[in-house]
Amino acid sequence: MLEALKKHTYLLPLAALTMVVLLFWLIIPIYPNSSTSQERLVLWIADAWRKDFAHGWAVPFLFVYFIYRIWPTMKSEPIRGSGWGLLGVAFVILLYIVSVRTLQPRLPLIGLPFLIVGGTMYVCGWKVARHMLFPAFFWWFAVSVPGLQQATNILQIAVTKSCYEVGTFMGMDLINAGTEIKSGNDSWDGMDIAEGCSGIRSLMALVMISAIYSYFTQTKLWKMAFLFGCALPLALVANFFRIFTIIVLAEMGFSEFAAGVYHDWAGLLFFFPIALAGLFLIDKILNWNENKKVVRKRIQT
């Protein structure tokens, strides 16, 4: 029993660090909410996820899953603590102080990856901490972006203009006014490309999915970065097809169905299938030579 405790004594400082984080995140109310009373950091984060970042709820569970996946590899690494890890811890403490003084609750969440990696490095060393890089910085997908509203407006205009231009090029009689597209002969009611149709929420979810996909499927850093960067254009293309098919159905005389049932389910029918198929196709192209080698080996055996 004593030998087992000695073997895992490195877990004690990590547990202590975790308790301190939970204290400041879950117990101490320090940020003002809408009613001017003090609010805990975790409640502020949950409120942000509830409004615009629904995918943020998945981040803690995915973080635990990533740790579970890499735990056997981490245990096999030699444990040699490094004082350099205290730089990450000190940086997070500084961010927390600044966040309290400036009332910016996002800063502790931005600094959380540095705390995870830095704390692990201080206790266990770099060889262990390096495996925590992706799980730790994956927390950044849970940070609410303050410019989301502006990005939503840009995407609304972009998808509206593209649908209008392609539709008129194909011979449709359309009128575009701002973020609204309507029939030129009044055969169906105008459709407003609302914030929910801009694709910003689906884009954020797709970027998160592409990060996970590239991390688990690519062996080279540049391939990971390229596949991750393809999430934005793939999301724009997929969202265009989703909105454009609604307009096509309306032009065919099914405006009520297009604006109702089809609108509600088009995301599952077009957005994610097209985007995920695009990720899969790009993955195959990036690893074309490796895939050919695997096929040759299978044929030879």
C-alpha positions as CSV (number, residue, x, y, z in Angstrom):
1,M,0.0,0.0,0.0
2,L,2.8,2.4,1.0
3,E,4.7,1.6,-2.2
4,A,1.6,2.4,-4.3
5,L,1.2,5.7,-2.5
6,K,4.8,6.6,-3.1
7,K,4.5,5.7,-6.7
8,H,1.5,8.0,-7.3
9,T,2.5,10.9,-5.0
10,Y,2.7,13.1,-8.1
11,L,-1.1,13.0,-8.1
12,L,-1.3,14.9,-4.8
13,P,-0.1,18.3,-6.1
14,L,-2.3,17.9,-9.2
15,A,-5.3,17.2,-7.0
16,A,-4.5,20.2,-4.8
17,L,-4.2,22.4,-7.9
18,T,-7.5,21.1,-9.2
19,M,-9.2,21.9,-5.8
20,V,-7.9,25.5,-6.0
21,V,-9.3,25.9,-9.5
22,L,-12.7,24.5,-8.4
23,L,-12.7,26.9,-5.5
24,F,-12.4,30.0,-7.6
25,W,-14.6,28.6,-10.4
26,L,-17.4,27.1,-8.5
27,I,-17.6,28.6,-5.0
28,I,-16.3,32.2,-5.0
29,P,-18.8,34.7,-6.6
30,I,-16.8,37.5,-8.0
31,Y,-18.2,38.6,-11.4
32,P,-21.3,40.9,-11.6
33,N,-24.3,39.5,-13.5
34,S,-27.3,41.4,-15.1
35,S,-28.8,42.2,-11.7
36,T,-25.5,43.7,-10.3
37,S,-25.1,40.9,-7.8
38,Q,-22.0,38.8,-7.7
39,E,-21.9,35.6,-9.8
40,R,-19.6,32.6,-9.9
41,L,-17.4,32.1,-13.0
42,V,-18.9,28.7,-13.9
43,L,-22.4,30.3,-13.9
44,W,-21.3,33.0,-16.2
45,I,-19.8,30.4,-18.6
46,A,-22.9,28.3,-18.5
47,D,-25.0,31.4,-19.3
48,A,-22.8,32.1,-22.4
49,W,-23.1,28.5,-23.5
50,R,-26.9,28.7,-23.2
51,K,-27.2,31.8,-25.4
52,D,-24.8,31.4,-28.3
53,F,-22.4,28.6,-27.7
54,A,-24.4,25.4,-27.2
55,H,-21.5,23.3,-28.3
56,G,-19.6,24.5,-25.2
57,W,-21.5,22.0,-23.1
58,A,-19.7,19.2,-25.0
59,V,-16.2,20.5,-24.3
60,P,-15.9,19.3,-20.6
61,F,-17.0,15.8,-21.6
62,L,-14.7,15.6,-24.6
63,F,-11.8,16.8,-22.4
64,V,-12.4,13.9,-20.0
65,Y,-12.6,11.5,-23.0
66,F,-9.3,12.8,-24.4
67,I,-7.6,12.3,-21.1
68,Y,-9.0,8.8,-21.0
69,R,-7.5,8.1,-24.4
70,I,-4.0,9.4,-23.7
71,W,-3.8,8.2,-20.0
72,P,-2.0,4.9,-20.9
73,T,0.6,6.8,-22.9
74,M,1.1,9.4,-20.2
75,K,1.6,6.8,-17.5
76,S,4.4,5.2,-19.6
77,E,6.4,8.5,-19.7
78,P,9.1,9.2,-17.1
79,I,8.0,11.6,-14.4
80,R,10.5,14.4,-13.9
81,G,8.9,17.7,-12.7
82,S,10.1,20.9,-14.3
83,G,10.1,24.4,-12.8
84,W,9.3,25.9,-16.2
85,G,5.7,24.8,-15.7
86,L,5.3,27.5,-13.1
87,L,5.5,30.0,-15.9
88,G,2.1,28.7,-17.2
89,V,0.7,28.8,-13.7
90,A,1.9,32.3,-13.1
91,F,0.5,33.5,-16.4
92,V,-2.9,32.1,-15.4
93,I,-2.8,33.8,-12.0
94,L,-2.0,37.1,-13.8
95,L,-4.9,36.6,-16.2
96,Y,-7.3,35.9,-13.3
97,I,-6.2,39.0,-11.5
98,V,-6.7,41.1,-14.7
99,S,-10.1,39.5,-15.3
100,V,-11.3,40.4,-11.8
101,R,-10.0,44.0,-12.2
102,T,-11.5,44.5,-15.7
103,L,-14.6,42.3,-15.2
104,Q,-13.7,40.0,-18.1
105,P,-14.7,36.5,-17.2
106,R,-13.4,35.1,-20.5
107,L,-9.8,35.5,-19.4
108,P,-9.7,32.7,-16.8
109,L,-11.1,30.3,-19.4
110,I,-8.6,31.5,-22.0
111,G,-5.8,30.8,-19.5
112,L,-7.1,27.4,-18.4
113,P,-5.0,25.5,-21.0
114,F,-1.8,27.1,-19.7
115,L,-2.8,26.1,-16.2
116,I,-3.4,22.5,-17.2
117,V,-0.2,22.1,-19.2
118,G,1.9,24.2,-16.9
119,G,0.7,22.4,-13.7
120,T,1.2,19.0,-15.3
121,M,4.7,20.1,-16.5
122,Y,5.7,21.3,-13.1
123,V,4.6,18.1,-11.4
124,C,5.3,15.5,-14.0
125,G,7.6,17.1,-16.6
126,W,7.4,18.0,-20.3
127,K,7.2,14.5,-21.6
128,V,4.0,14.0,-19.8
129,A,2.6,17.5,-20.2
130,R,3.1,17.4,-24.0
131,H,0.3,14.8,-24.3
132,M,-2.0,17.4,-22.6
133,L,-1.6,20.1,-25.2
134,F,-4.6,19.2,-27.4
135,P,-7.0,18.3,-24.6
136,A,-6.0,21.5,-22.7
137,F,-6.3,23.9,-25.6
138,F,-9.5,22.3,-26.7
139,W,-11.0,24.3,-23.9
140,W,-10.7,27.4,-26.2
141,F,-13.7,26.1,-28.1
142,A,-15.7,26.8,-24.9
143,V,-14.8,30.5,-24.9
144,S,-17.6,32.7,-26.0
145,V,-16.5,35.1,-28.8
146,P,-17.6,38.7,-28.2
147,G,-17.7,39.5,-31.9
148,L,-20.1,36.7,-32.7
149,Q,-23.0,39.1,-33.6
150,Q,-20.8,40.9,-36.2
151,A,-19.7,37.6,-37.7
152,T,-23.3,36.5,-37.8
153,N,-24.3,39.6,-39.8
154,I,-21.5,39.1,-42.3
155,L,-22.4,35.5,-42.8
156,Q,-26.1,36.4,-43.2
157,I,-25.3,38.9,-46.0
158,A,-22.8,36.5,-47.7
159,V,-25.3,33.5,-47.9
160,T,-28.1,35.8,-49.0
161,K,-26.1,37.4,-51.8
162,S,-24.7,34.0,-53.0
163,C,-28.1,32.4,-53.1
164,Y,-29.5,35.4,-55.0
165,E,-26.7,35.5,-57.5
166,V,-26.8,31.7,-58.2
167,G,-30.6,31.7,-58.3
168,T,-30.9,34.5,-60.9
169,F,-28.0,32.9,-62.9
170,M,-30.1,29.8,-63.1
171,G,-33.1,31.8,-64.3
172,M,-35.1,32.3,-61.1
173,D,-37.0,35.5,-60.7
174,L,-35.7,36.7,-57.4
175,I,-35.5,40.0,-55.5
176,N,-32.9,40.6,-52.8
177,A,-33.4,43.2,-50.1
178,G,-30.9,43.1,-47.3
179,T,-31.0,39.6,-45.8
180,E,-34.4,38.8,-47.5
181,I,-35.0,37.0,-50.7
182,K,-38.4,36.9,-52.3
183,S,-40.1,35.9,-55.5
184,G,-40.2,38.5,-58.3
185,N,-43.7,37.4,-59.3
186,D,-45.0,37.0,-55.8
187,S,-45.4,33.2,-56.1
188,W,-44.2,32.7,-52.6
189,D,-43.6,34.9,-49.5
190,G,-40.2,36.4,-48.9
191,M,-37.7,34.5,-46.8
192,D,-35.5,36.3,-44.3
193,I,-32.1,34.8,-43.7
194,A,-32.2,35.1,-39.9
195,E,-29.3,34.9,-37.5
196,G,-30.0,31.2,-37.0
197,C,-29.7,30.6,-40.8
198,S,-26.3,32.4,-41.0
199,G,-24.6,29.1,-40.1
200,I,-22.4,30.6,-37.3
201,R,-23.5,28.0,-34.7
202,S,-23.0,25.2,-37.2
203,L,-19.7,26.6,-38.2
204,M,-18.5,26.7,-34.6
205,A,-19.6,23.1,-34.1
206,L,-17.9,22.0,-37.4
207,V,-14.6,23.7,-36.5
208,M,-14.7,21.8,-33.2
209,I,-15.4,18.5,-35.1
210,S,-12.7,19.2,-37.6
211,A,-10.2,19.8,-34.8
212,I,-11.0,16.4,-33.3
213,Y,-11.0,14.6,-36.7
214,S,-7.6,16.1,-37.7
215,Y,-6.1,15.3,-34.3
216,F,-7.0,11.6,-34.4
217,T,-6.5,11.0,-38.2
218,Q,-3.4,13.0,-39.2
219,T,0.2,12.2,-38.2
220,K,1.8,15.5,-39.4
221,L,1.3,18.9,-38.0
222,W,0.8,20.7,-41.4
223,K,-1.9,18.2,-42.4
224,M,-3.7,18.8,-39.1
225,A,-3.5,22.5,-39.6
226,F,-4.7,22.3,-43.3
227,L,-7.6,20.0,-42.5
228,F,-8.6,22.2,-39.6
229,G,-8.5,25.3,-41.8
230,C,-10.8,23.7,-44.3
231,A,-13.6,23.8,-41.8
232,L,-14.6,27.4,-42.7
233,P,-15.0,27.0,-46.5
234,L,-16.7,23.7,-46.0
235,A,-19.2,25.2,-43.6
236,L,-19.9,28.1,-46.0
237,V,-20.5,25.7,-48.9
238,A,-22.7,23.4,-46.9
239,N,-24.8,26.3,-45.5
240,F,-25.2,27.7,-49.0
241,F,-26.6,24.4,-50.2
242,R,-29.0,24.3,-47.2
243,I,-30.4,27.7,-47.9
244,F,-30.4,27.4,-51.7
245,T,-32.4,24.2,-51.6
246,I,-35.1,26.0,-49.5
247,I,-35.4,28.7,-52.3
248,V,-35.5,26.0,-55.0
249,L,-38.4,24.2,-53.2
250,A,-40.2,27.5,-52.8
251,E,-39.8,28.2,-56.6
252,M,-41.2,24.7,-57.3
253,G,-44.4,25.6,-55.4
254,F,-43.6,24.0,-52.1
255,S,-43.0,27.2,-50.1
256,E,-44.9,26.2,-47.0
257,F,-43.0,22.9,-46.8
258,A,-39.7,24.6,-47.6
259,A,-40.2,27.2,-44.9
260,G,-41.5,24.7,-42.3
261,V,-40.5,21.1,-42.0
262,Y,-37.7,21.2,-44.6
263,H,-36.1,24.3,-43.1
264,D,-36.0,22.6,-39.6
265,W,-34.4,19.5,-40.9
266,A,-32.2,20.8,-43.8
267,G,-29.2,21.1,-41.4
268,L,-29.1,17.4,-40.8
269,L,-29.8,16.6,-44.5
270,F,-27.3,18.9,-46.0
271,F,-25.0,20.9,-43.7
272,F,-23.3,18.2,-41.7
273,P,-23.3,15.5,-44.3
274,I,-21.7,17.8,-46.9
275,A,-19.2,19.3,-44.4
276,L,-18.2,15.9,-43.0
277,A,-18.0,14.3,-46.4
278,G,-15.7,17.2,-47.4
279,L,-13.4,16.6,-44.4
280,F,-13.3,12.9,-45.3
281,L,-12.5,13.6,-48.9
282,I,-9.7,16.1,-48.0
283,D,-8.3,13.6,-45.6
284,K,-8.1,11.0,-48.4
285,I,-6.4,13.5,-50.8
286,L,-3.9,14.6,-48.2
287,N,-2.9,10.9,-47.4
288,W,-3.2,9.6,-51.0
289,N,0.2,8.1,-51.1
290,E,0.0,6.5,-47.7
291,N,-3.4,5.0,-48.6
292,K,-1.9,3.6,-51.9
293,K,0.9,1.9,-49.9
294,V,-1.7,0.3,-47.5
295,V,-3.7,-1.0,-50.5
296,R,-0.5,-2.5,-52.1
297,K,0.4,-4.3,-48.9
298,R,-3.1,-5.7,-48.6
299,I,-3.0,-6.9,-52.2
300,Q,0.5,-8.5,-51.7
301,T,-0.7,-10.3,-48.6
